[in-house]
Amino acid sequence: MFFLDLLFPNRCLDCNRIIHQNEVVCAACFDQIYFTHHHFDQTNLLKERCQLLFPVESAVALMQFEDESLSRKIIHQLKYGGRPKVGKTLAQWVLEKTNLKELQPDLLVTVPLHRRKLRERGYNQLHLFADTLSEDLGIPCDHSLIKRNFYKKAQAKKNKAQRDKSKNPFSITKEIRGKHILVIDDVFTTGKTMSDVVWEILKNPENRVSVLVMAMD
């Protein structure tokens, strides 16, 4: 590993400076990330946007997802750059910067990829992120509770009319009742994907839902 580090050093996603293998950005560039400073026990912009779409207990976004921003570069590397380990770093930032431990959900659930997309990408960008949170919090994580029923274009690549016409692509794979579920996704844009997932969970009125996303647009 030492020789690989010498041959292929890890570099900051923003300034290209050589950094430790476990880091994503250097200390100087870290200060340029627009963190939202959301907390689960407070009302914030993400929670307000969620409340327009579905009942939600709490909602938090770690970062702001702006054009040409460092947060966008980080998410892009996680999703398309073949770097799932970035998810672990983002989870550590969530634990450091939010009061997630005080939320105490019963279960962590990730938004799934369709099996075709999973084969294409080779990994779900949310799994290591959620598993890191699960291990730290001692709360179970279920990557299979929600199933994506059919393959479709990414929401971000569709126009509004196309998104509005999309049918609910998700279903619940097992009965779940009376649980407070933290639904985890990467980016909250229109809220369509999150809304589809949440309403499937809330088909059982005894369930409650909170939301955690890496970034909000």
C-alpha positions in Angstrom: 0.0 0.0 0.0 2.9 2.4 0.8 4.3 2.0 -2.7 0.8 2.5 -4.2 0.5 5.7 -2.2 3.8 6.9 -3.7 2.8 6.0 -7.3 -0.8 7.1 -7.0 -1.1 9.7 -4.3 -4.5 10.9 -3.1 -5.1 14.4 -4.2 -7.5 17.1 -3.0 -10.6 17.2 -5.2 -10.4 21.0 -5.4 -6.7 22.2 -5.5 -5.1 18.8 -6.4 -2.7 19.0 -3.5 -1.4 15.6 -2.2 -3.4 14.6 0.9 -3.7 11.6 3.2 -5.4 8.6 1.6 -8.4 8.8 3.9 -9.1 12.5 3.2 -11.2 14.0 0.4 -10.0 17.6 0.4 -7.1 19.4 2.0 -7.6 21.6 5.1 -7.6 24.8 3.2 -10.2 23.7 0.7 -12.3 22.1 3.5 -13.1 25.6 4.7 -14.7 26.4 1.3 -17.4 23.7 1.6 -20.8 25.3 2.2 -22.1 23.3 5.1 -25.7 23.9 6.0 -25.3 23.6 9.8 -28.7 21.9 10.0 -29.8 20.1 13.1 -32.5 17.5 13.5 -34.3 19.3 16.4 -34.7 22.5 14.4 -36.8 23.8 11.5 -34.6 24.4 8.4 -35.1 24.9 4.7 -34.9 21.2 3.9 -37.5 20.3 6.5 -39.8 23.1 5.2 -39.4 21.7 1.7 -40.1 18.2 2.8 -43.2 19.3 4.7 -44.7 20.6 1.5 -44.4 17.0 0.1 -44.9 14.6 3.0 -45.1 14.4 6.8 -41.7 14.4 8.3 -40.3 14.4 11.8 -36.9 15.9 11.1 -34.8 16.6 8.1 -31.1 17.6 7.6 -28.8 18.2 4.7 -25.1 18.2 5.3 -24.1 20.5 2.5 -25.5 23.0 0.0 -25.4 21.6 -3.6 -24.5 24.6 -5.7 -23.3 24.9 -9.3 -19.5 24.7 -9.5 -19.3 24.2 -5.7 -16.9 21.9 -3.9 -19.8 19.9 -2.5 -20.9 19.2 -6.1 -17.4 17.9 -6.9 -17.4 15.7 -3.8 -20.8 14.1 -4.6 -19.9 13.7 -8.2 -16.7 11.8 -7.2 -18.8 9.6 -4.9 -21.4 8.7 -7.5 -19.5 8.6 -10.7 -15.8 8.7 -9.9 -15.5 5.1 -8.5 -14.8 6.4 -5.0 -17.3 4.9 -2.6 -15.0 5.6 0.3 -15.9 9.2 0.0 -19.2 8.2 1.6 -17.4 7.2 4.8 -15.8 10.7 5.0 -19.2 12.3 4.5 -20.7 10.2 7.2 -18.0 11.2 9.6 -18.8 14.9 8.8 -22.5 14.2 9.5 -21.6 12.8 12.9 -19.3 15.8 13.7 -21.6 18.5 12.5 -25.2 17.4 13.3 -27.0 16.1 16.3 -27.9 12.8 14.6 -27.2 10.8 17.8 -30.1 12.7 19.5 -32.6 11.8 16.8 -32.5 8.1 17.7 -34.3 6.6 14.8 -35.2 2.9 14.9 -33.8 2.1 11.4 -31.7 3.6 8.7 -32.9 3.1 5.1 -31.1 4.0 1.9 -32.7 5.0 -1.4 -31.9 2.1 -3.8 -30.5 1.9 -7.2 -32.1 -0.2 -9.9 -30.2 -3.5 -10.3 -29.2 -2.4 -13.8 -27.8 0.9 -12.5 -26.1 -1.0 -9.7 -24.3 -3.3 -12.1 -23.3 -0.3 -14.2 -21.9 1.7 -11.3 -20.6 -1.3 -9.3 -21.8 0.1 -6.0 -24.6 2.1 -4.3 -23.0 5.4 -3.3 -25.2 5.5 -0.1 -24.2 2.1 1.4 -20.8 2.9 3.0 -22.2 6.3 4.1 -25.2 4.7 5.9 -23.2 1.7 7.2 -20.7 4.1 8.8 -23.5 5.9 10.5 -25.2 2.6 11.5 -22.0 1.3 13.1 -21.3 4.5 15.1 -24.9 4.9 16.3 -25.6 1.3 16.9 -28.7 1.5 14.8 -29.6 -1.1 12.2 -29.4 -0.2 8.5 -31.6 -1.9 5.9 -30.5 -1.5 2.2 -33.2 -3.8 0.9 -36.4 -2.5 2.6 -37.1 -0.2 -0.4 -37.0 -1.7 -3.9 -36.7 0.3 -7.1 -39.1 -1.4 -9.5 -37.9 -0.2 -12.9 -34.9 1.5 -14.5 -35.2 5.2 -15.5 -33.2 8.2 -16.2 -31.7 10.1 -13.3 -34.2 12.8 -12.0 -31.6 15.5 -12.5 -31.5 14.8 -16.2 -35.2 15.1 -16.7 -37.2 18.2 -17.2 -40.1 19.1 -14.8 -42.8 17.7 -17.1 -41.0 14.4 -17.4 -40.6 14.2 -13.6 -44.2 14.9 -13.0 -45.3 12.1 -15.3 -43.1 9.5 -13.6 -44.9 6.7 -11.8 -43.8 5.8 -8.3 -40.8 3.5 -8.9 -40.5 2.2 -5.4 -42.1 -0.5 -3.2 -41.6 -2.0 0.3 -40.1 -5.4 0.3 -41.3 -6.4 3.9 -43.9 -5.3 6.4 -42.7 -2.6 8.8 -44.8 -1.1 11.5 -44.5 1.4 14.3 -40.9 2.5 13.4 -39.1 5.8 13.1 -37.2 5.5 9.9 -34.4 7.7 8.8 -34.4 7.8 4.9 -31.0 8.5 3.4 -30.2 9.9 0.0 -27.4 11.8 -1.7 -29.0 15.0 -3.1 -32.4 16.5 -2.6 -33.4 18.4 -5.7 -37.2 18.5 -6.5 -37.9 16.0 -3.7 -39.7 13.7 -6.1 -37.6 10.6 -5.3 -37.6 11.2 -1.5 -41.4 11.8 -1.6 -42.0 8.5 -3.5 -39.9 6.6 -1.0 -41.5 8.2 2.1 -45.1 7.7 1.0 -44.4 4.0 0.5 -43.1 3.8 4.1 -46.1 5.9 5.4 -48.6 3.5 3.8 -48.5 2.1 7.3 -49.7 5.1 9.4 -47.8 3.8 12.5 -44.5 4.6 10.9 -42.7 7.9 11.2 -40.0 9.3 8.8 -37.0 11.6 9.1 -34.7 12.5 6.2 -30.9 12.8 5.8 -29.3 13.9 2.6 -25.7 14.6 1.8 -26.6 17.8 0.0 -29.6 19.9 -1.0 -30.0 21.8 -4.3 
